[in-house]
Amino acid sequence: MNLLKLLNVSTLSVLMLLCTTVANAKSGIKEDKLKAKKVAFFTQKLNLNSEEAEVFWPVYNEYQEQKENLFEQRKAIHEQFARSLHKMPNKEVEESLYKLMAISKDEATLLETYVTKFKDILPDKKVAQLFVVEEDYKRFLLQQIRNTSNHR
C-alpha cells in the first residue's frame, strides 16, 4: 500500500513538473514572439537600415534592462506603501522616499547616458523618434490586448 502511495505521489510530482515545464515553455514562446514583434515594430517605425539595427539593438536592449530594473525597484516601494504604509515607522517611510528620489535621479542619468549612446548610433531625429515609437508601441500592445479580450 505504501508503495502504491509513493508511486501516485511520484507520478503526480512528475505531472506537475511537466505541466510547469510546458507552461514555462509556452510563456517563453510568447515572450519570444513579443520581442520579435517589438523589434519589427521599432525597426519599421524608426526606418532602421541593417547597419543601424545591428548596432542599435544590443544598446537598446541594455537600456531596457536597466530601465526595467529601476522600474522594479520603484514598483517594490510602491507595493510596500500600498501594503503597509500605515504600519511603517516614520524612519522607514522617510528612507523609502529617499530611495524613490534616488531612483528618479538614476532614471534621469540613465536617459542622459543612453541618449548619448543612441546619438552615436543614429541621427538625432531617429533618437527623438525612438521615444515616440516607445509610446506608440505601448499603445499598440494595449490595443492588441483589448482586441484579444474582445474576441473571447
N, C-alpha and C positions, 0 to 999 in steps of 0.2 A: 504494500500500500504506500509506503514512504517513497519507494522508487517511482511509483506512478505519479505522485505529487511532485517529485523532483523533476520528472520528465515534463509534466504540464507547466511547471514554473519555468523550466529551461526553454520550452517551446514558446511560451508567452514572452519571455525575455527576448528571444531571437526575433519574434514577430514585431515586437515594439522597436527593437533596434533597426529592423528592416524598414518599418514604416517611417521612422525618424530619418533614416538614410535617404529614402525616396523623397520625403518632404524637403529635406535639405537640398537634394539634387534638383528638384523642381524649382526651389527658391533660387538656387544658383543659376539655373537656366533662365528664369525670369529676370534675374539681375543682369545676366549677360545680354539678354535681349534689350533690356532697358538702356544699358551702356551703349550698345550698338545704335539704338535709336538716337541717343543723345549725341554721339559722335556724328552721325549722319545729319542731324538737325543743325548742329553748330557749324559743321563743315560747309553745309549748303548755305546757311544764313550768313556766315562770315565770308563766303566765297573763298575758302582757303584752297590754295593750289597744293600740290603734293609736297613740295619742299616746305612750305609753311606748316602744313599739317604734321609732317614728320617731326618738326622741332617743337611745334605748339603743344601737341597733346601730352607729352611727358611733363612739361612745365605746368600746364593747366591741371593735370591730374594731381600733381604735387600740391598745387594751390588749393584745390578742392579738398584734399585730405587734411591739410592744416586748417582750412576753414571749417570743415566738419568737426574736427577736434575741438575747436573753440566753441562751436555751436553746442556740442555735447556737454562741455563744461558749463556753459550758460544754462542749458536745459536742466542740468542736475541741481543747480542752485534754485532755479525757478520751481522745480518739483519739490525741493526741500521746503521752500517757503509755503507752497500750496499745502503740503502735508502737515507741517508742524510749526509754522511761524509763531502761532500763539503759545507754543511750549518752549520756543528757543530763548535762551538767555540773551539779553541785550548785547553782550560782548560778541556772541556768535553771530547775531544778526549783523552787527557792525562789520565783522570780519568778512561775512558773505557779501555785504555791499561793496567793500573794498575789492573783493575778488571780481565782482561784476564790473567794476570800473577798470580793473586791470585787464579783464577780458576785452572790454571795449577798446582800450589802448592797443592791445595785441592785435585786434581786428584791423584797426587803422594802420598799424605798422605793417601787417600782412598785406593789406591792399596796396600800400605805398611800395612795398618791396616787389610785389608781383606786377603792378602796372609798369614798373621799370623793366622787369624781365620780359613782359609781353611786348613792350616797345622795342626791345632788342630783336624780337622775332617778327613782329607785324607793324605795318604802318599805323600811325596814331588813330586814324579813323576806324580801322578794324579793331583796335584796342577799345576805343569808346563803344563801338558797336557790340563788342563782347558782352558788356554789361546790360545792354538792351536785349540781346539774344538770351542771356540767362533768365531774365524776367519773362520773355516770350516762351521759353521752354517750360517754365513753371506753369504758365497759363495753359500751354499745350497739354501738359500732363494732367492738370486738373480737368480739362475738357475731356480727355481720354477716360479718366476715372468716372466722370459724370455719364459719358456715353455708355460705358461698360455697365454701370449700375442701373441705367435706364433700360437696358436690354435684358435684364434678369427677371 
